Amino acid sequence: MDRISDAERRRIAELLAEGAPVWRLHREISRSRHAIRRAVVALHRPPKREPRRSPLRLSLAEREEISWGLAAGAPIRGIARQLGRAPSTVCRVRAANGGRDRYRACAADRRAVRLLHRPKPAKLAVCPRLRQVVESKLELRWSPQQIAGWLALAYPDDPEMQVSRETIYLSLFVQARGALRKELTRCLRTGRARRRPRGLAASNGQGKIRGMVNICQRPAEASDRACPGVRKGTCCSARDPALSPPSSSARAAS
């Protein structure tokens, strides 16, 4: 493939800044017209936007402070107090980037920027060994929660072979992730092919009172409490007198 060197790319940029015509580019740069056109398009392309970081995330300067503190043997709480961060944040960053002896600020910052990219590939899609184990357990009618718990016990020292139940559910219900086969949804105990919100009530009438009368439909006698025993649309005249509670006068006479 006809590649353009860095020196030729700088020369093309200088000619474009001078407003040179296309024929001059072809005369001074001894490359094919397709290679020159690719270089021109790349120069006119807007620069790649840097990913925006949340203020909650550590900056490069803060990571350098952590690196200096770890190299000096300072305690985690002292480093966190100096940065104004929680000690758990410093401890988590140290553990994710090699520990106290191997922590480097630039490498940790590059890793953080790399993890900011979206969308992320699904873990079950990039690890065929893990995907094969999960699919075999689903075919045995194991629930995602059982699979996640078994993987943590079977592979305690291998983080690549551990996955959460949420990841398994997402890989089954969101087929755009391309991790698990769609037909494996039949192996779930619920048999659903899509996710149902947890707060969604069943529409089969279960748990509801049949023939329930709303309290706003009660008679006027219930408001002034003139007639004892009136409750939600019923009055004492419609009730069995034997079942009605005795009145105050009857109780006083007894």
N, C-alpha and C positions, 0 to 999 in steps of 0.2 A: 504493500500500500504506500502511495506517495505521501509521505509525511513532511510537514514543514517544521524546520528547526526554530528554536527560540529567537535566534538572530534574524531569520527571515520574517518571523512574525512581528518583531519589533520594527523591521524595515517597512512592512506593509502598513503598520500603524502610523509611521511617520509619513508615508505617502498619502494615506487617507486624510491625515491632518492637514497636509498641504493642498488637498483637493485635486490630487493627480487623477487623470482619467484611467480607465480600466486597461487600455493598451500599454500604458507605462508600467502598470503592475506586472503584466505578463512579460514585458521586455526585461525588467530588472530582476524578477523572481523566476528562476528557471524551474518552475513546477507546472504541473498540469492545471488547466483552468478549473477543474473540479476542486483540486486542493486549495487553490487560491480563493475560490468562492467560499469554501468551508471556513477558511481563516477570516475572511471578511465578515461572514455571518457571525462567527464567534466573537469578533471584536465589537460588533454592533449589538450583541446580545446583552441585556442588562445584567449587572453582577448578581450573583446568587445572594439572596437575602439571608442574613444571619438569623438563626432561630432565636426567638424572643424568650428570655428567661423570666421566670417568675421571681419576684423579690424574695420569695421564701426559699429559693435555692441558693446554694453557696456560689459566690463569685470566685474568680481565679485568685484575687488578692486574699480572700479568706482561706482558700485552700493552701496558699503559700504560708500563711500564718500557722495553719494546722501542721504543715510539713516541718516548719522550723520548731514548733513546739514539741512535736514528736521526736525530732532529732535531738533536741536538748533534754529529753526525758521529762518534760513537764506533764503533770497529771491531766487527765481528760477534763475534769471539772474546771481546772485553771484555764485551759485553752478555751473552753466554752464560755467562761465568764469574761475573758478578754474580747471574744468575738460578739458577745451578746446573743449567743445561741444556746440551745438546750444541750446538755451533755449527751443525750441519746443521739442527737444529730451528728456530733463529732465522732462518737463511738461507731455509729453505723457507717459513716464515710470511711473511717479507718479500716473497718473490717471488710468493706467491699472493694478496697483497693490495695490489698496485700498486707495489711497489718502495720504495726509500728515500724518495723525494719524496712519494709518495701514500699511504703507510701511515698508517692511523688505527686506534686501538685499539678504539673502539666499533664501527666498521664491520667490523673483522676478527672481533670477538667475535660480532656478530650473524650473520655468515656461518658461523662455526663452529657456532653453535646451530642454524642452519637445516640444515646438513649432518648434524646428529645425527638428524634425523627419519627414521624407518623405517616402512614400506618405501620405498626410493628408486625413482623411475621409471627404467625402463631407458633407456639412451641411444639405442638404436635405436628406441624407441617415441616419444620426444619429438623426434627429428630425422628427418623424412621424407626429406630429401635423402640422408642417410647410409644410411638403411634401403634406399632404392631402389638405391644403388650396391652395397651388400652383397648384396642379393637377385640382382641381375644377375650378379655374379661367382660366386655359388653355383650359379646355373643353368648357368654355363660350366664347372662341375666344379672350381672353385678351392677349395682347402682354406682353412679359417679362418686358418691361419698365413700363407698366401700373401696373403690379402686384407688382413690387418693390416699386413704388411710393405709391400704396394703402396700402401695409404692413407698410410702415413708418408712414402713417397717422392713420391706424387702431390700431397699437401696438406701440405707441411712447415710452413707458417705458419698453418694453420687447425686448431686443436685440436678444433673441433666435428666435423670430418670424419675424425677418427682414433679407432680403437676397437681394443681388444685381442682376441685370438683367444678368450680365456676368455669375454668378453662375448657373442661370436657363438655359442659353444657353449651358454651358458646361455639365450640367446634362442631357440635351436632346441629344446633338451631340456626347458626349463621353460616350458610354454605359458601358465602364469599370468602371465608377464611381458608377454605380448601384443605382442611385437615383430616376430617373423618368422613366416611361414606354416609350418604344421606339415609340409606336403608337401615343403618344401625339405630335410628330413632325408634324402630319397632321393638328393639331390645330393651328399651326403657320400661320401667314398671308402669308408668302412666300411659305409655303408648302415644304420647303427643308428638306431633311433628313441629310444633312451634311453642314458644314459651308463653305461659299464662301469668299475668301479674299476681303477686302474692295476695293483694287485697281484693282481687276480683271475686265476687260472691257467685255461688252456683245459681243458675237460673232454673233449677228443677223444682222450686218450691220448698225445698228441704229447709227446715228450721223456721218456717213461717206459720203463724196461727191462721187456720182456715176460718173464713167468715168473720174476720176481726172487724170490729166497728171502731172507727176513729173517735177520739175523745171529743173532737169538735162537733160530733153528731149527737151528743147526749141531750136529753130533754132539758127544758127550762127548770123543771123541779129540782134538778141536781145542783143548780147554781145557788138557789136560796136555801137549800138544805131543809126545806119544809117537810119533805117526805123521806123518812129514813129508808135505807136500803136501795136508793137509786144509784146505779153504777153503770156507766158506759152504755147508754141507750136503753136501759131497762128501768122501769118504775115499779113501785110497790103494787100497783093495780094489775100489772102484767105478771107479777111473780106469784108463786104459790104462797098463800098466807101462812101455811104451816112452816114454810122455809124462811119467811121474813123475820128479821130480828125483832124482838119485842120493843115496843115504844117505851119512852121514859115514864109515861103515866102508868103503863102496865108493870114496869119494874118497881115503881114506887108503891103500887098497890100490893105487889107481892112482898 
